[in-house]
Amino acid sequence: FDAIEAELDGLDTQPTQGLRADEGEWVQRSDKVWKKVLAADETSGRWTYLLRCLPGASIKPHVHDSAEHIFIIEGELSMNGKQFQAGDAQISVPHSEHTELTMPNGCLVLVSI
């Protein structure tokens, strides 16, 4: 039992951690937007998450305290007058401002901040 307890106690310190597609929780953030956190580091403030946006979704204008990296997995979104589609990536520098983001046809986006 001591060996089993030692292994369980060490799970949080493993060098890699995984999250299966059917694990984690999709949390509704607004009428047509859901968020699923993939990784969060409270110490550094870094987050990686997915945004699932239904057709017609929008996100209000906002400013980022840190850099934000996004990758469009599915669909498309419009941000700051530019259209991004599946396969596109975008980086926002710290303190940059987004105008309203719109997703006329919906999208799935990987976000890292």
TORVOPA-749989 format. One line per 8 residues: number of its first residue (from 1); for each residue x, y, z of C-alpha. Coordinates in pm, 1 decimal, decimal comma. Each point is the difference from the previous one (the first is absolute). Last residue first. Layout:
NUM	X Y Z; ...
END
This chain:
113	-237,7 3295,5 -2295,0; -56,8 -297,2 -232,7; -324,8 -33,0 -194,3; -106,8 -288,5 -226,8; -306,6 99,1 -203,2; -308,2 -192,4 -117,6; -223,8 206,1 -223,8; -348,8 127,6 -83,7
105	-142,5 114,3 -335,0; -34,5 373,3 75,0; 271,8 -6,7 266,6; 54,4 356,7 114,0; 271,0 151,4 218,2; -73,7 352,6 125,4; 311,3 219,0 -12,6; 305,3 -154,4 151,4
97	246,1 212,6 193,7; 370,5 -58,7 46,4; 140,4 28,5 352,1; 239,9 -292,1 -51,7; 53,1 -95,4 -365,2; -273,1 -177,1 -196,5; 97,9 -303,0 -207,7; -212,4 -150,5 -276,5
89	-12,7 -343,9 -160,3; -184,7 -124,3 -308,3; -64,5 -370,2 -68,2; -378,7 33,3 0,9; -99,6 356,9 -85,4; 90,5 353,8 107,1; -168,3 313,1 -141,9; 157,8 334,7 85,2
81	-166,8 326,0 107,7; 123,3 -19,7 358,6; -124,3 -357,4 37,0; -230,2 -203,9 -222,4; -38,4 -370,9 67,5; 1,0 -318,2 -203,4; -90,2 -366,8 13,8; 218,7 -271,8 148,3
73	341,2 -15,5 168,1; 74,9 373,6 6,1; 322,5 55,0 193,5; 30,7 275,6 258,1; 295,3 147,5 186,4; -52,1 265,7 265,8; 272,7 212,6 155,5; -70,6 138,2 346,2
65	-235,7 251,1 162,0; -241,3 -36,3 -291,9; -249,7 275,6 -83,2; -366,6 -65,0 -84,3; -275,2 60,1 -255,3; -300,4 -230,3 52,4; -1,2 -356,1 -131,9; -246,2 -102,6 -270,3
57	-192,8 -310,9 -98,3; -215,2 -6,9 -315,9; 78,8 -362,9 -78,7; 102,8 -181,5 319,2; 336,9 64,5 163,4; 209,4 -275,9 160,0; 299,4 153,3 175,9; 281,9 -233,9 98,0
49	244,9 67,5 279,5; 361,9 57,0 91,7; 75,3 219,9 298,8; 316,8 160,6 135,7; -22,7 199,7 325,5; 354,3 -99,3 95,5; -85,0 -140,8 344,4; -364,8 -86,6 -76,6
41	102,7 -224,1 -287,8; -307,8 -108,6 -192,6; -30,8 -268,7 -265,9; -275,7 -126,4 -230,5; -276,0 235,0 114,9; -321,0 -49,8 -200,1; -193,4 316,1 -89,7; -347,4 35,5 -152,6
33	-141,3 293,8 -201,7; -352,2 46,1 -140,7; -195,0 173,8 279,5; 306,4 73,7 210,1; 278,5 -180,2 186,0; -152,8 -350,3 2,3; 244,7 -239,5 163,6; 117,1 -308,7 -190,1
25	149,5 -238,0 253,9; 304,9 -220,6 -14,0; 25,3 -350,7 -137,7; -157,9 -141,1 -318,9; 285,1 121,7 -220,6; 259,6 -143,8 238,0; 212,9 227,0 216,7; 361,9 -88,9 53,1
17	272,2 91,9 246,0; 372,6 2,1 -49,9; 293,4 36,6 239,6; -197,9 -164,1 285,6; -8,1 218,3 311,5; -376,8 -11,9 49,4; 5,1 -380,8 -8,9; 259,9 -25,6 278,2
9	-245,2 -52,9 286,2; -164,6 -282,9 -195,1; 335,2 -173,4 -48,5; 91,0 37,4 367,6; -342,4 -133,4 101,6; 45,5 -306,6 -220,3; 348,3 -66,6 137,5; -122,3 34,7 360,8
1	-288,3 -237,5 -68,5
END
